[in-house]
Amino acid sequence: MPRPKKCRRVCGLPSCSEFGPAGRERAGALPVLMSVEEYEAIRLIDYQGCSQAECSEYMCVARTTAQLIYNSARQKLAAALVEGRPLRIEGGSYRLCEGGAEHCARHGCRKRRCAKGEEK
């Protein structure tokens, strides 16, 4: 019996969960599906500038797991860009951050910003 998947911590759901090629409709083009935790890995590593070790610590997974999640996300982004397919972010095995973790202040946590009244 396989081990159950551990829920990964994510700061928040993406504000926009669907992206597509501009100016051209591709009838029947299947969207590339990216999980919420893959989105979070991209946000932490590429957008926030965290290392994979920091990302893994924040998401409460092993560093090797964070690396696998990140590599999967990069492959999906590349497929959407190169093949001109829509990208949809949905599903996965995650739990939303409560904004009180030690790491939240360092990684631009949306929950913590909202609690301070900055932005949503």
N, C-alpha and C positions, 0 to 999 in steps of 0.2 A: 504494500500500500504506500503510495507516494506521500511525502511529507506535505502538510497543508501550506499554501502560500502565505507568507507573512505580509500583512498590510503595510504599505509604504506610506510615510507621512508626506503630505503635500500641503503647501501653503494655501492654495485656493484653486478653484477651477478657472480655466482660461476665460477671459472676457469675450473672446471670439473663438468658437470651436470649429468653424468651417472656413476653408480657404480654397480658392480655385484659380485656374488660369484666367487672366483678364482678356477680354476681347475675343474669346473663342469658346464656343460651346462644343463639347465633345459628347455627342449622344452615345450613351452606353458606357462611358468611361467609368470604371469602378473606382471609388475613392480609396485612397490609402488611409487605413485606420491606424491612428496613433493613440496609445493609452494615456491616461492622465498622468501616470507616473513617468512615462517617457517624456511628456511635455515638461514635467517638473525638473527632470534631469537636464534637459536642454536649457530651461530657464536658469537653473542654478549654475551650471558649468559655463555655458556660452554667454548668457545675458548678464548674470551677476558676477562672473569671473571666479567662481569657486573652483577649488581643485576637486578631483574625484573623491579624495578622502573626506573633504569637507561636505561634499554632496552626500556621501554615504552616511556620514554622521547625522546630518540633518534629516535624511529620509529614514533613518533607523534600519539600515541594511548593511551588509558587509560591503567592503570596497569593491570586491570582485562583482558583486551583484549590481552595484551602481554602475560599474563599467559596462556590464552586459546590457543594462537598461539604456544607457547613453548610446552605445554602439547601435542598438536596435533602432533607437529614435533617429540617429543620423542616417541610417540606411533608408528609413521610411521617408525622411525629408528629401534625400537624394532621389528616390524613386518618383516622388511627387513632382519635383522640379524637372528632372530629365525627361520623364514620360508625359509631362503636361497634364497630370491627373489631379483631381481635387484631393485635399487633405482634410480629414475629419478627426477631431480629438474627442474620444469618448471611452468610457469603460475602464477596466483595470481593477487592480486590487490595492486600494488606497484608503486612507482615513485623513480627513481634513485636520489641519493644525488648529490648535486652540489659541495660539498667539502668545502663550506663556513660556515656551521652551527657551532655554538659554541661547540657542542658536538663532532664534527669530530676529533679534535686533541686528545681527550681522548680515542677514540675507534678504532684507527688504520685505519682511513678512507683511502681507496685506492685512491680516487680522490685527497685528500690532499697530499699523498705521491708522486703521479705522478706529481703534480704541483711543488713539491720541487725537482723532478728529481731522487727520490730514487729508486722506483720499480713500476712495473705495477701490 
